[in-house]
Amino acid sequence: MEVKCRRLEGKVAVVTASTQGIGLAIAQRLGLEGAAVVISSRKQKNVDEAVEGLKAKGITAVGAVCHVSDAQQRKHLVDTAVKNFGHIDILVSNAAANPSVDGILEMKESVLDKLWDINVKASILLLQDAAPHLRKGSSVIIISSIVGYNPEPALSMYGVTKTALFGLTKALAAEMGPNTRVNCIAPGFVPTRFASFLTTNETIKKELIERSTLKRLGAVEDMAAAAAFLASDDASFITAETIVVAGGTQSRL
């Protein structure tokens, strides 16, 4: 991917769950547009490999192990950014989990807790740690999902947690403005490892493509482009909004 514009020169970006898939694509795009990026993953090996890959593309990058449900690791991620770069301009909350395909009425309480902890609560707690280090003009981007509008049967409670992020975005935007903008991206279906149980099933894949006006699945680069726009001054008058990047797939609550 060739990126000629450097809209984010001098900015510092923290991206959670960013050693593969959409998170890594976002980190790479922000870096190619000039930002120094701080990436994270639950495994040191993944962090090290991703940092090397980003540096090989000329991107200033550091990494930290961070399971977003771990308070000490969240703090360490923020501290890594501040120690290396002094402040934070962009925070992308991308971590998510879907530990069960059970229906909501059959779901164990421990699974419900995990879904809320990782998909919703962790974004709030991470921002509590990061907020004192966000500079004026900063941008927070929360990654939701098209299933926040249309929960799939195998993603029902996951979809509900992603719906909650639409409301969280508006509430945080009101609380963090005018110095920080808060927006949300709702990706459509993208063939990543996280979504592989859907996108590698040919029957389901065909159905998902048919739902899209553009008749294709999304790509991680599509999500990265939207994130780079929202992080940049080109979006300086946009806050409290969700951008649906789903090729025209229906997105109405």
N, C-alpha and C positions, 0 to 999 in steps of 0.2 A: 504494500500500500504506500503510494507516494503522497505525502502531504506537504504542500508548498507554503501554506499559511502558518504563521507563528503567533496566533492570537493569544497564547498563554505564556509568552516569554516572561520569566521572572516569577511565575506563580508556583505554588507548592500544592501538590494534590495527594491526598490519602485515599486509597481505594481498598475496600475490604474484599476478601475472597477473590483475589486478583492474580492468581497464578495460572489460570486456565479460563477458557470460555469467554463469556461476556465481560467478566471483570478484567481479565488480562487484555482483551481488546480495547477496553476503555482506558486502562493504564497506558497502553502503548500509544493510543491516539492522543491522549493528553500530553504524553512525553514528546511525541513528534511535533506537537504544536508549541513546544517550548517549556512545558512545565517540568519541574523536578517531581518525580513520583515516588511515593512510599507505598509499597505493595505488601500484601499479607496473605497468609494461608495457615492452616492448622499444622502443616509439616515443614520443618526446616529445609528438607531436601527440595521441596517444591518452590519454596521462597528463593533459595540459592539459584536454582536453575532459571527461574523467571527473571531474577535480577540480572543474571549473566546475559540472557537473551535480549533484555531491554538495553543494557549497556552496549551490546554488539550493534545495536541500531543507532547509537549515538545519544541515547537518552540518559539523563542523570537519574539514577534509581538506587534506592535502598529498600530493604525489606525487613519485616518482623513477623515472627510467629504470632498468630492471633486467632484464637477461637473466640468468636464475638460474644459467647455466653460466659466467658471467663473475665471477671472484673480486672484482675491484675494484667492479663494479656491485652485487654482494651487500653488500659492506661499505658502499657509499654509501647503499643502502636503509636499512640499520640505523642508520648515522650520521644520516640524515635524520630518522628517528624520534626519536633521542636528542637531536639538536640542537634540534628543535622542541618536544619534550614531556618530555625528561629521562629517559624510561624506556620499557619495553614491558610490557604486561600480556597481550596476546593476539597470537599469531602464527599466521596461517593460510597453510599451504604448499599452494598451489593450482596452480602452474605444471606443465604436462605437455606432452608432444609425442608424436605418432604419425607419424613421417616415412615409413612404408612399410606397405603392406598385404600384403607378401610373407609366406610361411610362415617359420617359425623356421629350418628347414633350408636355406632359400634366401637368408636375410637376410645382407647384407654386414656385415662386422665394423664398419665405420664407422657403420652404422645402429644396430647393437647398442650401440655405445659411446654414441651420442647418446641412445638410450632410457634407458640406465642413468644417464648423466650428469644428464639433466634430470628424469627421473621419480623417481629414488631418491637419487642422490648429492647433488644440489643441496639437498634438504631437510636432509640431515645437515650440509653445509657452512654453510648459512644459519643453522642453529641453533647451530653453533659460534661464529659471529659474534654472534648475538643473545643467547645464554645469559647472558653477564655483565650484561645490561641488563634481564633479566626479573625482575620483582618477586615477592615471596612471594605465593602465591595465583594466579600466572599460569596461562595456559591455552595449550597448543599444539594446533592442529587440523590434521591432515594429510588432504588430499582424495585418496581413492583412487577406486575405481569398482566397480560391480557386476561388471564383466568381470574383476576380480581373483578372483572366485569362479567365473565361467563365461566363459573367454576365447572371444570370437567369432573365427571364421576370419580375418576381415580385421583383427583386433585381437589376434592371438595373443601376440606378444611384449610388446606394450603391456600386455596383461592380466597377463602374468607379472611385469612391473615393479610393477603395482598390487597383486598378491598380496604382493610383498615389503614393501609399505608396512604391511600388517597386522602383520607381524613386527617391523618397525621401530618401530611404535607401541608395542608391548609392551616392547621393549628400551629405548626412550627413556623410557617411563613409569617403569620401574624405576630408571633412571639419574638422572632429573630430579626424582623425588619425594623428600620430600613437598612441596617448595615449588612445584613446577610440575606440573600435570596434562597428560597427553598422550593425546589421543584421535583417532579417525579417522572420517571420513564416507565411506561408499561410495554415491555417487549412482547411481540407476538412469539410464535413458536420458532425456535432456532435449534438446529441440530447440534447441540452441545452434549457433553457427557451427562449433565444433569437431566436433560430432557430426552435422553436416548431411548427410554422405554416407550416413548410416544413416536419419536421421529424415525426410529429404525423399524417400526412395524408398518409394513407397506400399506395395509388397509387404512390404519389410522393416519399415516402420513398423507395419503391421497385425499382423505376427508379434510384434513387441516388445510391442504393446498386449495381445495375447492372452496373453502370458506373465505379465502383471501381474494380480494378484488384483483390483486396483481398475480394471482395463481402461482405463488411460490412460497417457500418458507423464508424466514428472515435469515440474515447473516449477522455474525457478531459485529462486523464492521458497521452495519446499519445502526446498531445500538450505540457503538462508540462515537459515531458521527453526531448523534443526537446529544450525547453527554458532553462532547466537546463544545457544541453550540451553547448548551445551557450553562456551561462553566465559563464561557467567554463574555466579553463586554457586548457582543452582538445580541445577547439576551438580557441586557441590563434593565429592561423594563418588564421582564417576565418573572413572576414569582407566584407561588401557591397553585401552580398549574401541573397537570399531568399530560405529558405528550405520549400519545399512543403510537408506537412504531410497529405496526402489525399488518402492513400491506392491505388495509381496508377491512380486516376482520371486524365484525360487529363489536362495538365497544360502548354500550350504554347500560347503565345500572337500571 
